[in-house]
Amino acid sequence: MSNSWNRLRNDGTIRSHTINAENPTGAPGSAGAASSVLGPGRKGSAWYELPAGESITLADISGGGVIRHIWITVTDATEAGPFVLRDLVLRAYWDGAEHPQVEVPLGDFFCNGFGARTLVTSEPIVVAPTSGMNSYFPMPFRTGARIEITSEHKGDIGHVFFQIDYTTGDRFEEWPGYFHAQWRRSNGTTALGEDHVIVDGIRGTGTYVGTYVALASLQRYWWGEGEVKFYVDDDGDLPSLCSTGLEDYAGGAWAFQNELSAESEPEPITFSAPYFGYPFASAKDETRASEFWTPMLPMHGMYRWHLPDPIFFQERLAVTVQQIGTWDHGLFERADDISTTAYWYQDTVGAPFPALPSARERTPR
């Protein structure tokens, strides 16, 4: 699944398609027909507009295939106001399902939490300058696929540029199953000692392939001692798999700091790698949502892709992360603002997700 060269095999039955505003159906020989001031077929339909409170369908595909790549960018926040990336919701439906199998705020799906933009360079997710958001998660389907974006933003989104690259003629059985992605948030709402639920209620056979975490520290001292726990199949009170801390899970160590020192103030070092990263760290309010420029609670964004080391499950899966900190006197329980996105595949179209919080409830504040 993580070997891109395997995707280049063609037995003569596979055909490539692209859906965007220049070819809304992806039909052969139908791209770039719209006219501009330069004439017919000269960049006449490069984007969609997304009015406030409405949805647009990016792709509506009949038949079987595999979405191989999604690229999207939207009007910059300086034009449309802050938190656009949290106010827009990406949804995907496979094989005519009535409920979505992907339901995530647009930015969080692409590891850009907090409504903030940051660069990401990894195998399945790449965010390139400036806010060119790319997904390379393969998304197979048997009879159809629909991808849409819904706006809960207070203003119109004037430009939604996108491209969805997919193939037809693939054999569904050669892929890992139906792709799923789900977002959850605990905004200081859990009791001390209560774990944040990354995902729960997965039933079936499948593969867990990644986690994105956006954490705003609501208390003093180090926030990242919580362990990520995977409850697989028959697990009860204790999980089968457990990390040793949150920054450890994201591939880092010692709080992502440039030095271990009590004499000088360490600085976090952001990084982006193929399978794990800590691309975002900030304690400044750059949203212009207030007339005052004031410090913010520290915010941290990190990801972990289980592509070379997937988490396999046969019957069920739940994933949580503890909220534990530490200081000179040892470990202590916390309740921070944690938003997570879980990414997995399973053999069936899964059960409906818990209701997605409203845009106001998703706003990072």
C-alpha positions in Angstrom: 0.0 0.0 0.0 2.9 2.3 0.7 4.9 1.2 -2.4 4.0 3.7 -5.1 5.6 1.5 -7.8 3.0 -1.2 -7.3 0.4 1.3 -8.5 2.0 1.6 -11.9 1.0 -1.8 -13.1 -1.4 -1.9 -16.0 -2.9 -5.0 -17.4 -4.6 -3.1 -20.2 -7.9 -2.6 -18.3 -7.1 0.4 -16.2 -7.9 3.9 -17.4 -6.9 7.3 -15.8 -9.4 10.0 -15.2 -9.3 13.5 -13.7 -12.2 15.5 -12.2 -12.0 19.2 -11.7 -13.8 22.3 -12.7 -12.5 21.9 -16.2 -13.9 18.3 -16.4 -16.7 17.8 -13.8 -17.4 14.2 -14.8 -14.0 13.0 -15.6 -15.3 11.7 -19.0 -12.7 10.9 -21.7 -12.1 13.7 -24.2 -14.1 16.2 -22.2 -11.5 18.3 -20.3 -10.9 22.0 -20.8 -13.9 22.8 -23.0 -15.0 26.0 -21.3 -14.2 29.4 -22.8 -12.3 32.3 -21.3 -11.3 35.7 -22.6 -8.6 33.9 -24.5 -11.1 31.7 -26.3 -12.6 28.2 -26.2 -10.6 25.7 -24.3 -8.3 28.3 -22.8 -8.6 28.0 -19.0 -12.3 28.8 -18.9 -13.4 27.0 -15.7 -10.6 26.7 -13.1 -12.6 26.8 -9.8 -16.0 26.5 -8.1 -17.6 29.1 -5.8 -18.9 27.9 -2.4 -21.6 30.2 -0.9 -21.9 30.3 2.9 -24.0 27.4 4.3 -24.0 25.4 1.1 -22.3 22.3 -0.3 -20.6 21.5 -3.6 -20.0 18.1 -5.0 -16.4 17.7 -6.1 -16.9 14.2 -7.6 -19.8 11.9 -8.3 -18.5 8.7 -9.9 -20.5 5.8 -11.1 -19.0 2.3 -11.3 -15.9 1.0 -9.6 -12.5 2.5 -9.3 -9.8 4.0 -7.1 -9.2 7.6 -6.2 -5.5 7.9 -6.2 -4.9 11.6 -5.5 -6.8 14.6 -4.3 -5.5 18.2 -4.6 -7.4 21.2 -3.2 -6.9 24.8 -2.1 -9.4 27.4 -1.0 -9.6 31.2 -0.7 -7.0 32.4 1.7 -8.1 33.2 5.2 -7.1 36.8 4.9 -9.9 37.2 2.3 -12.5 34.9 3.8 -11.9 35.4 7.5 -10.3 33.1 10.0 -10.9 29.4 10.6 -11.9 28.6 7.0 -10.1 25.3 7.2 -12.1 24.3 10.3 -15.4 25.7 8.9 -15.3 23.6 5.7 -16.1 19.9 6.0 -14.8 17.2 3.7 -17.1 14.2 3.2 -16.8 11.1 1.1 -19.4 8.4 0.5 -18.6 5.0 -1.1 -21.0 2.7 -3.0 -24.1 4.7 -2.4 -23.8 4.8 1.4 -26.3 7.2 3.1 -23.7 8.3 5.7 -20.2 9.5 5.0 -17.1 7.3 5.5 -14.9 10.4 5.6 -16.1 13.4 7.7 -13.4 15.7 8.7 -12.8 19.5 8.7 -10.9 20.2 5.6 -7.7 21.5 7.2 -7.5 18.7 9.8 -7.8 16.1 7.1 -4.6 17.5 5.6 -2.9 17.9 8.9 -3.6 21.6 9.1 -5.5 21.9 12.4 -6.6 25.0 14.4 -7.8 26.6 11.1 -4.1 27.4 10.5 -2.0 26.7 7.5 1.3 24.9 7.7 3.6 22.9 5.3 3.5 19.1 5.5 5.8 16.7 3.6 4.8 13.1 4.2 4.0 10.1 2.1 0.2 10.2 2.1 -0.4 14.0 2.9 1.5 16.9 1.4 0.7 20.6 1.9 2.9 22.6 -0.4 3.3 26.4 -0.7 0.9 28.1 -0.4 -1.8 25.7 1.1 -1.8 23.3 -1.8 -3.3 20.3 0.1 -2.7 16.9 -1.4 -3.8 13.4 -0.3 -2.3 10.2 -1.7 -4.4 7.8 0.3 -5.9 5.3 -2.2 -9.7 5.3 -1.9 -11.2 2.2 -3.7 -14.9 1.7 -4.4 -17.0 -0.9 -6.1 -20.1 0.9 -7.5 -19.6 4.6 -7.0 -18.0 7.4 -5.1 -19.1 10.9 -4.0 -16.9 13.6 -2.5 -18.3 16.9 -1.3 -17.4 20.0 0.7 -19.9 21.7 3.0 -19.3 25.3 4.2 -20.3 26.3 7.7 -18.3 29.5 7.2 -19.9 32.9 7.8 -18.9 34.2 4.4 -18.7 33.0 0.9 -15.7 31.0 -0.3 -15.0 32.7 -3.6 -12.5 30.1 -5.0 -12.3 26.3 -4.5 -9.7 24.9 -6.7 -9.4 21.1 -6.8 -8.4 18.0 -8.7 -9.4 14.4 -8.1 -7.3 11.8 -10.0 -8.8 8.3 -10.2 -8.7 5.1 -12.2 -11.3 2.7 -13.4 -10.8 -1.0 -14.2 -9.2 -1.8 -10.9 -10.0 -4.9 -8.9 -11.3 -3.8 -5.5 -9.9 -7.0 -3.9 -6.4 -5.9 -4.6 -6.8 -2.8 -2.4 -7.0 -2.6 1.4 -10.8 -2.0 1.6 -12.9 1.1 2.1 -11.0 4.2 3.2 -12.4 6.0 6.4 -11.4 9.1 8.2 -13.1 10.5 11.4 -12.6 13.7 13.5 -13.1 14.1 17.2 -12.5 16.8 19.8 -12.2 17.0 23.6 -12.0 20.7 24.5 -11.1 20.4 28.1 -14.3 18.4 28.6 -12.9 15.1 29.8 -12.6 14.4 33.5 -9.1 14.1 34.9 -7.8 10.6 34.2 -10.2 10.2 31.2 -8.6 9.4 27.9 -9.4 11.3 24.7 -11.1 8.9 22.2 -9.5 9.0 18.8 -11.9 6.5 17.3 -14.2 3.8 18.6 -16.9 1.6 17.3 -15.0 0.2 14.4 -16.4 -3.2 13.5 -15.0 -5.5 10.8 -11.7 -6.5 9.4 -9.2 -3.8 8.4 -6.1 -1.7 8.9 -5.5 1.4 10.9 -3.1 3.6 8.9 -2.7 7.0 10.7 -3.5 9.6 13.2 -3.3 13.4 13.2 -3.4 15.3 16.5 -3.9 19.0 17.1 -3.4 19.8 20.8 -3.8 23.2 22.5 -2.3 23.1 26.0 -4.8 24.3 28.6 -2.5 23.8 31.6 1.1 24.6 32.5 4.1 22.3 32.1 4.8 19.5 29.6 1.6 18.1 28.0 2.8 15.1 26.0 3.3 12.2 28.4 0.0 10.6 27.3 0.2 7.2 25.7 -1.7 6.2 22.5 -3.5 3.0 23.0 -4.9 0.5 20.5 -7.6 -1.9 21.7 -7.7 -4.6 19.1 -10.3 -7.3 18.7 -10.9 -9.0 22.1 -9.0 -6.5 24.2 -10.7 -5.6 27.5 -9.5 -3.0 30.0 -5.9 -3.1 28.6 -4.9 -2.6 25.0 -2.7 -4.8 22.8 -0.5 -1.9 21.6 0.6 1.2 23.6 3.1 4.0 22.9 5.4 5.5 25.5 4.2 9.1 25.1 2.7 11.4 22.6 5.8 12.9 21.1 7.3 9.4 21.0 4.3 8.2 19.0 4.9 11.1 16.6 8.5 9.9 16.0 10.1 12.6 18.2 11.7 12.7 21.6 12.3 14.9 24.6 9.4 17.3 23.9 10.6 18.1 20.3 13.0 20.6 21.9 16.3 21.9 20.6 18.0 21.2 23.9 17.4 19.7 27.3 18.2 22.6 29.7 16.7 24.3 32.8 19.0 27.2 32.4 17.7 28.6 29.0 14.4 28.4 27.3 14.3 25.5 24.8 12.6 26.0 21.5 10.4 23.4 19.8 11.8 22.1 16.5 9.1 21.4 13.9 9.7 18.7 11.3 8.0 16.8 8.6 9.0 13.2 7.5 7.5 10.5 5.4 5.7 8.6 8.2 5.7 11.0 11.2 6.0 14.7 11.9 5.5 17.7 14.1 4.9 20.4 11.5 3.2 23.0 13.6 3.9 24.7 16.9 2.7 28.2 17.8 1.8 30.4 20.7 0.8 33.4 18.7 -2.7 34.5 17.5 -2.3 35.2 13.7 -6.0 34.8 12.8 -6.7 38.6 13.2 -9.9 37.5 15.0 -9.3 40.1 17.7 -8.3 43.7 17.5 -5.4 42.9 19.9 -2.3 40.9 19.1 -2.0 38.7 22.2 -0.2 35.5 23.1 -2.2 32.3 22.7 -2.2 29.0 24.5 0.6 26.8 23.0 -0.7 24.8 20.0 0.9 21.7 18.6 0.2 19.6 15.4 1.6 16.2 14.8 1.0 13.1 12.6 1.9 9.4 12.6 1.3 7.2 9.5 1.2 3.4 10.1 2.0 2.5 6.5 5.2 0.4 6.9 3.8 -0.8 10.3 0.0 -0.9 10.0 -2.3 -1.8 12.8 -4.3 -4.9 11.7 -7.6 -5.8 13.3 -9.9 -8.7 12.5 -13.1 -7.8 14.4 -13.0 -4.4 16.0 -10.7 -1.5 17.0 -10.7 1.5 19.3 -7.9 4.0 19.7 -7.4 6.5 22.6 -4.7 8.9 23.9 -4.1 9.6 27.6 -4.0 13.2 28.8 -0.9 13.2 31.0 1.7 15.8 31.8 4.8 16.0 33.9 6.8 18.5 35.9 9.5 18.4 38.6 7.1 16.6 41.0 6.3 13.8 38.5 3.3 12.9 36.3 -0.1 14.5 36.6 -3.5 14.2 34.9 -4.6 16.9 32.4 -7.6 18.0 30.4 -6.4 19.8 27.2 -8.0 20.8 23.9 -7.4 17.8 21.7 -8.6 17.3 18.1 -7.7 14.2 16.3 -8.3 12.6 12.9 -8.2 8.8 12.5 -7.5 7.2 9.2 -8.2 3.5 8.5 -9.5 0.9 6.0 -12.0 -1.8 6.5 -13.7 -4.5 4.5 -17.2 -3.0 4.8 -18.7 0.5 4.7 -18.6 1.3 8.4 -21.4 2.3 10.8 -22.5 6.0 11.0 -20.1 8.3 12.9 -21.0 10.3 16.0 -22.5 13.6 15.0 -19.9 16.1 13.9 -19.8 19.2 16.2 -21.0 22.4 14.7 -18.6 25.0 13.3 -18.8 27.0 16.4 -18.0 23.9 18.5 -15.0 23.2 16.2 -13.6 26.7 16.4 -10.2 26.6 18.1 -10.7 29.1 21.0 
